């Protein structure tokens, strides 16, 4: 698999008609609008705001794509799995450590797997969605079966979910927005991504991609608070 860092994951991200902030490091962040406040710039999108130094923004580009009306997609709200003894083996003490191990095994950035895990289950090993997705990486039973993994075993769950993400990254390796497509496919399925030739116009998926990639981008910044994101999840 060819290297895909630095990640141009904001390219072609069709959230809502608006603009892109082109950063000096090559990233492009979609926003509905921006506001300059002193030496900072605030980017407003999906009810939240991302604030970063004006020195990190090289230019703004208008969004030419207008997304069609978003399809109604049921939200995935993790909840506890009630049956006792449903998890095979002891629960891990540190889900983030499992994420790091799986990332290293699959040659992926640790922070990216942590971002996916946080968005999927908030690091809860016994999480289950209303649709039936299970565990830290929220694997559907059918997907877990294809990957020969027990989704209720935290270690197998994370390793299978990470391997699945890697396969999606390989699928979209030739695309400029490789990572955005792979993350969207993890959420909505590769069929939806292929149908729309990019991140599908589902509000849930668009919000999911923005959340994962914003958190990943934030992890790459120096721990000096130069970038901060606020607003609802």
C-alpha positions in Angstrom: 0.0 0.0 0.0 1.5 3.4 -1.0 1.9 6.0 1.6 -1.1 8.3 2.0 0.4 10.9 4.4 0.1 13.9 4.4 -3.6 13.3 4.2 -5.5 15.5 1.6 -8.7 14.2 3.2 -10.7 17.4 2.9 -10.5 17.4 -0.9 -13.9 16.8 -2.5 -15.7 16.6 0.8 -19.3 17.6 -0.2 -20.8 18.7 3.1 -22.9 21.7 2.3 -22.4 24.5 -0.2 -19.9 26.9 1.3 -16.2 27.3 1.1 -12.9 25.6 1.8 -10.1 27.0 3.9 -6.8 26.0 2.3 -4.2 25.6 5.0 -0.5 26.3 4.6 0.2 22.6 5.3 -1.9 21.6 2.3 -5.1 20.5 4.2 -8.5 21.9 3.0 -11.2 22.3 5.6 -14.8 22.7 4.5 -16.9 25.5 6.2 -20.2 27.1 5.8 -18.6 30.5 6.4 -15.6 32.0 8.2 -14.9 35.0 10.4 -11.7 36.8 11.0 -11.2 37.8 14.7 -7.9 39.5 15.3 -5.1 37.1 14.5 -7.5 34.1 14.4 -10.0 32.7 11.9 -13.2 30.9 12.9 -14.6 28.3 10.5 -18.3 27.6 11.1 -19.7 24.2 10.0 -22.5 21.9 11.1 -23.3 23.9 14.2 -19.7 23.9 15.4 -16.7 26.2 15.1 -13.0 25.5 14.4 -10.6 28.3 15.4 -7.1 28.5 14.2 -4.4 31.1 13.7 -4.8 33.2 10.5 -1.2 32.5 9.7 -2.2 28.8 9.0 -4.7 29.7 6.3 -3.3 30.4 2.9 -6.5 31.0 1.0 -10.3 30.4 0.7 -12.0 28.6 -2.2 -15.7 28.6 -2.9 -17.5 25.3 -2.9 -18.9 24.6 -6.4 -20.8 21.5 -5.5 -24.3 21.7 -4.0 -25.3 18.5 -2.3 -28.7 17.0 -2.9 -31.2 16.8 0.0 -29.7 14.4 2.6 -31.3 11.0 2.9 -32.9 10.1 6.1 -30.5 7.9 8.0 -31.1 6.6 11.5 -28.6 7.8 14.0 -26.4 5.2 15.6 -26.5 5.6 19.4 -24.4 3.1 21.2 -25.9 1.4 24.3 -24.8 -1.3 26.7 -25.2 -5.0 25.7 -27.2 -6.6 28.5 -26.4 -10.3 28.3 -23.9 -11.4 30.9 -20.9 -13.2 29.6 -21.5 -12.0 26.1 -17.9 -10.7 25.7 -15.4 -13.5 25.0 -12.4 -13.1 27.2 -11.5 -10.4 29.7 -12.3 -6.8 28.8 -9.2 -4.7 28.0 -8.1 -2.1 30.5 -7.1 0.3 27.8 -9.1 0.4 24.5 -6.7 3.1 23.2 -3.8 0.6 23.6 -5.8 -1.9 21.5 -6.2 0.8 18.9 -2.5 1.6 18.8 -1.6 -2.1 18.5 -4.0 -2.7 15.7 -2.8 0.5 13.9 0.8 -0.6 14.1 0.0 -4.1 12.9 -1.8 -2.6 9.8 0.7 0.2 9.3 -1.9 3.0 9.9 -1.7 6.1 12.0 -2.6 5.4 15.6 -4.4 8.7 15.9 -6.7 7.8 13.0 -7.8 4.5 14.5 -8.4 6.2 17.9 -10.5 8.9 16.1 -12.6 6.2 14.4 -13.0 4.3 17.7 -14.1 7.4 19.5 -16.6 8.3 16.9 -18.0 4.7 16.8 -18.2 3.8 20.4 -16.6 6.4 22.6 -14.1 3.7 23.6 -16.8 1.5 25.2 -16.0 -2.2 24.6 -19.6 -3.3 25.2 -21.3 -0.7 23.0 -24.0 -1.8 20.5 -25.9 0.4 18.1 -29.6 0.4 17.3 -28.7 -1.3 14.0 -26.8 -4.0 15.7 -23.2 -2.9 15.3 -21.0 -4.2 18.1 -18.0 -3.2 20.2 -15.3 -0.6 20.0 -15.2 -0.4 16.2 -18.9 -1.0 15.8 -18.7 -4.0 13.5 -21.9 -5.4 12.0 -22.2 -9.2 12.6 -22.0 -9.9 8.9 -18.9 -7.8 8.4 -17.2 -9.5 11.4 -18.1 -12.9 10.0 -16.4 -12.0 6.7 -13.3 -10.9 8.6 -13.4 -14.1 10.7 -13.6 -12.1 14.0 -15.8 -12.4 17.1 -17.2 -8.8 17.4 -17.8 -9.3 21.1 -14.1 -9.9 21.7 -12.6 -6.4 22.1 -9.2 -7.4 20.7 -10.7 -9.2 17.7 -13.2 -6.4 17.2 -10.4 -3.7 17.0 -8.1 -5.7 14.8 -10.9 -6.6 12.4 -12.2 -3.0 12.2 -8.7 -1.7 11.6 -8.1 -4.3 8.9 -11.4 -3.3 7.3 -10.4 0.4 7.3 -7.1 -0.5 5.7 -8.9 -2.3 2.9 -11.0 0.7 2.3 -7.9 3.0 2.2 -6.4 0.6 -0.4 -9.6 0.7 -2.4 -9.5 4.5 -2.7 -5.7 4.7 -2.9 -5.7 6.5 -6.2 -8.2 9.2 -5.1 -7.1 12.6 -3.9 -9.6 12.4 -1.0 -8.6 8.8 -0.2 -9.0 9.1 3.5 -12.3 11.0 3.5 -13.7 8.3 1.2 -12.4 5.5 3.3 -13.8 7.0 6.5 -17.2 7.6 4.8 -17.3 4.1 3.5 -16.6 2.8 7.1 -19.7 4.6 8.1 -22.1 4.3 5.2 -20.6 1.5 3.2 -18.4 1.5 0.1 -21.5 1.1 -2.1 -22.8 4.6 -1.1 -19.3 6.1 -1.6 -19.0 4.6 -5.1 -22.6 5.6 -6.0 -21.8 9.3 -5.3 -18.2 9.1 -6.4 -17.1 10.6 -3.0 -18.6 11.2 0.4 -22.3 10.6 0.1 -24.7 13.5 0.8 -26.0 11.9 4.0 -25.9 14.4 6.9 -25.0 11.6 9.4 -22.0 10.5 7.2 -20.9 14.0 6.5 -20.9 14.9 10.2 -19.1 11.6 11.0 -16.3 12.3 8.4 -15.9 15.8 9.6 -15.7 14.7 13.2 -13.2 11.9 12.6 -10.9 13.9 10.4 -11.1 17.1 12.5 -10.0 15.0 15.6 -7.2 13.4 13.6 -6.1 16.8 12.3 -6.1 18.2 15.8 -3.9 15.3 16.9 -1.3 16.4 14.4 -1.1 20.0 15.8 1.5 21.0 18.4 0.1 20.8 21.9 0.0 24.5 22.2 -3.6 25.0 21.6 -3.2 26.5 18.1 -6.3 24.8 16.9 -9.5 24.1 18.8 -12.9 22.8 17.9 -16.1 23.5 19.8 -19.7 22.8 19.3 -22.0 19.8 19.5 -20.8 16.4 18.3 
